[in-house]
Amino acid sequence: MIPFWIYAGLLFAAALAFLLVPQLCRSRGRVDPNRTRLNVGLYRETLRDLETQHDAGTLDTVQLEAQRVEAARKLLDDAQGPEHTAGTSLGRAVPLVAALSTPLLALVLYLHWGSLDQLMLASQPGGHSAQSIEKVTMRLEALLAARPESSEGWSLLGRAYMEQQRMADAARAFERAANLAGRPAELLGQWADALYLADGRQWTPQLQALVDEALASNPQEALSLGLAGTTAFRAGRYAEAAVYWERLAATLPEGDSSRAAIVDNIARARELDRAPPATGTPLSR
């Protein structure tokens, strides 16, 4: 959990720099150059008009100088008045308030919609003992009681139930997660896997429908490919089983620990498919 807060602090500092440096370093005399050129042009036009009136005798020398001073004062006010005030008070205050409120807002949003996976499991070093899994499960159950719309939370709870061998509970949790998330292939596969184990490894129409839906959405969904291959093998459809497992093996990296067992099952399925009908050998699953 400590590295999380270190990285969060660094990101917050970077955000502050982006927000505040341009504001705090802004020159107090900075104005819009287009507006400045317009004001200077008007000032010069005013001076020419005053000279014309003086030449015509409508303004004496004292009045001419007074009008020149007034025109100069207006030019100065336009250059440093409202624009300058907004740039140094509201223009800096708003980014400052926004920057300082950013971490609070981020924390609120994180707790409401953020990654429960990192929040819950990062605090469990190792995270594999029965006691730690039970604690995580209880905390997830409490969070989901207050925030039942979290698909990620239900998915995590399903995985926690799987670790505890609570397959029926896991199936219900994955079902809830899948429906909340729009039934993505990965969650459908997890739901089907939990149902398969909860029902004593019996294949049902519901399982078939879930696997078909998952593979239609993602032909490389690993759990669905594994289940389909296992079911086909147990039913004596060895060529079909081999095809499913070959698709599954293609999704795994060479160093994956489960890949060797899958390759072994493919070889046995191909061998049994070529052999005369006989009782199949046990699977490596």
Residue, then its C-alpha position, 0 to 999 in steps of 0.5 A: m500500500i505504501p508504494f501506491w501512496i508514493y506514486a499518488g503523491l508524485l502524480f499529485a505534485a506533477a498535477l500541481a506543477f501543471l496547474l500552478v506554475p503557469q499561474l504563479c509565474r505569470s507577469r503582473g503586467r501581462v495584458d492582451p497585446n491586441r487590446t494594447r495596440l488598440n488602446v495605443g491607437l485610440y490614445r494617439e487618435t485622441l492626441r491628434d484630435l486635441e492638437t486640431q482643436h488647439d490649432a482651431g482655437t477651441l482649446d487653450t494651452v492649459q486645457l490641451e495639457a489637461q486633456r493630454v494628461e487625462a488621455a494618458r491616465k485612461l490609457l494606463d487604466d486600460a492597460q492595468g485595470p480589470e484585466h490585471t486584477a482578474g489575472t492576479s486574484l481570481g485567475r490565480a485563486v481558482p487554479l489554486v483551489a482546484a489544485l488543492s481540492t484535486p486529491l480529495l476529489a480523487l480519493v472520493l471518486y476512487l473509493h466510489w468507482g476505483s479499483l477494489d482489486q488494488l485497494m483490497l488486495a494490496s493490503q494483504p501481503g502474500g494474500h494466499s493464506a486461508q485467513s487472509i482470503e477470509k478477511v478479504t472476502m468479509r471486506l468485499e462483502a461489506l463494501l458490496a453491501a453498501r455499493p452493490e453496483s460494482s461489477e469489479g467488486w462482485s468479480l473479486l468476490g467470486r474469485a475469493y469464493m473460488e479460493q475458499q471452494r465456495m463454488a455456488d457462491a462464486a457462481r452467483a457472484f460472477e453472474r452478478a458481475a457479468n450482468l452488471a458489466g454487460r456480459p463480457a466473455e471473461l466474466l461469462g467464462q468465470w461464471a461457467d467455470a464456477l457453475y461447472l465445479a458447483d454442479g459436480r462437473q456435470w454439463t448442463p444446457q445453461l453451461q453450454a449457453l454460457v460457453d457459446e455466448a462467451l466464445a461468440s464474443n471472444p473466440q480466445e476466452a481461455l476458461s470457456l475453451g478449457l471447459a468446452g474441450t473437457t466436456a467434448f473429451r468426456a463425451g468421447r468427441y476427441a477430435e473436437a476436444a483437441v480443436y478446443w485445446e489447440r485454440l486454448a494452447a495458442t493463447l498461452p505463452e511458451g513458459d506458462s505452467s499449464r501449457a504442458a498439461i494442455v499439450d499433453n491432453i491434445a496429444r492424447a485426444r488425437e491419439l484416441d481419435r485415431a484409435p478404435p473405440a475404447t475407454g479414454t484415459p484420465l485427463s490432466r485437468 
